[in-house]
Amino acid sequence: MAVRSPLKNDSGNLKEMSSAEVDQIVDQIVYQYSLNPSVSLSVVSSGGSLGTITDTRLQAGAMSQTNSSFPTEGDTAEPSIVTVNYDKISQSIASVSPTNDSGKTFPAYRNTGGHVQAMSLQDVKDTFLHPAIDLLTAGGIVSSQQGGTYLISSSSSYPGSTIVSATPVYLDTRADTSAYSNAGLENASGEALDQPTTITNYYLQRVDGSDNDLQSFTSSAFESLLQGWIRQTATSSTDGYKISYNIGSSGLGQTRGTGIANTILSGSGNFQTNQVGADDYRSQEFPDGTPTTANTYYLRILKS
């Protein structure tokens, strides 16, 4: 079993395809996969199978109150952390039943004896399918050669991709320091504790495919055959070419798209006091500080 040089009809003569022509067929396989991915991601309201990533932000501490003097900073509750979990991405694996190899199903090649014979399924994997999976799972800049796979974007519109859902899969939030004021201590319970603002929304995108105008030497039957086997390879390969996704701050595979940043304010608290009445002394600590990145999560595609 090996990489073969498939034969093509060249004006009635059988001629070996060039490596560039084989690469074009590999690109066509990627395109066929992009039309109907067998490993797909969707956006759900909760309980997504890729697991949980967490947004954290500061909120104000509870107000302190005495009838004789201002509570000290040490006696006033510190700002605390609010945690919001996101598990909105779910992975689905299709059940695929491609055309069986009859012994004459796949393209022909010349064997070492010069005879013409059909490629075996393993030949097709080595020559076409595995290089296509290599392209689909490659790292670096995402292009149509990764059509049908997924990425994360901080924009609802990402070049060469189609948004999966207008619902963000993650919101990075921070305490809105401008929403807190000394005057808020005049409220019965003081300033509201949790007053967030959204910094960035993150969206799931699917990469678009491109057909590269290969119709000149392919057919709908061959395209259907290729699509069935690349979909089956992506879901059921037992030799290291199965596709899967994961999300988290660490993991195996190639990162796809924008890292999801969980940012939080770094301050230790903005201590405020307010005397509301003759015997009503109040204090409260508000969130403060500069934005820092607590975690960065990545969507990864894995070939295994």
GINORQUI-V813905 format. One record per pair of residues at least 4 apart in sequence whose ideal C-beta (glycine too) atoms are under 6 Angstrom apart, sorted by the first residue. I is the first residue (numbers start at 0). J is the second residue. Records with the same first field share a line. If there is no record, write none. Layout:
I=J, J
This chain:
0=121
1=125
2=125, 126
3=108, 118, 122, 126
4=15, 108
5=16, 106, 108
6=13, 107, 108
7=14, 16
9=14
16=20, 21
23=213
24=127
25=127, 130, 131
26=211
27=213
28=127, 131, 225, 229
29=131, 134, 144, 146
30=208, 210
31=222, 225, 226
32=147, 229
33=146, 147, 208
36=147
37=93, 95, 230, 233, 234
38=92, 233, 242
39=91
40=88, 90, 149
41=89
42=87, 163, 164, 166, 168, 203
43=47, 87, 89
45=86
46=86
47=86, 87, 88, 89
48=89, 90
49=88, 90, 246
51=84, 86
52=85, 296
53=82, 84
54=83, 171, 172, 261
55=80, 82, 263, 293
56=81, 172, 173, 174, 195, 263
57=78, 174, 264, 286
58=79, 81, 192, 193
59=78, 190, 192, 285
60=76, 77, 78, 284
61=76
62=189, 281, 283
63=70, 74, 75, 282
64=281
65=70, 280
66=278
68=280
69=272, 280, 282
70=74, 75, 282
72=270
75=282, 284
77=268, 284
78=268, 284, 286
81=193
85=169
87=168
88=168
90=244
92=234
95=230, 231, 234
97=227, 228, 231
98=224, 227
100=104, 120
103=117
105=117, 118, 123
106=118
107=115, 117
108=118
109=113, 115
110=114, 116
118=122, 123
122=126
123=127
124=128, 129
128=228, 229, 232
129=240
131=229
132=240
134=144
135=145, 148
136=300, 302
138=253
141=145, 150, 206
143=208, 209
145=206
146=206, 207, 208
148=206, 300
149=205
150=204, 255, 256
151=201, 256, 257, 298
152=157, 202, 204, 256, 257
153=199, 201, 257
155=162, 202
157=204
159=207
160=204, 206
161=205, 207
162=202, 204
163=203, 205
167=200, 201, 202
168=201, 203
169=201, 259
170=197, 200
171=198, 199, 260, 261, 262
172=195, 197
173=198, 262, 264
174=264, 286
175=194, 196
178=194
179=190, 285
181=271, 273
183=190
184=189, 273, 281, 283
185=275
189=283
190=283
201=259
213=217
217=221, 222
231=235
232=236, 240
233=242
236=240, 241
241=303
243=301
244=300
245=250, 299
246=298
247=296
248=294, 296
250=299
251=301
252=299, 300, 301
253=300
254=297, 299
255=298, 300
258=295, 297
259=296
260=292, 295
261=293, 294
262=290, 292
263=293
264=286, 288
265=288, 289, 291
266=287, 288
268=284
269=285, 287
270=284
271=283
272=282
273=281
274=280
275=279, 281
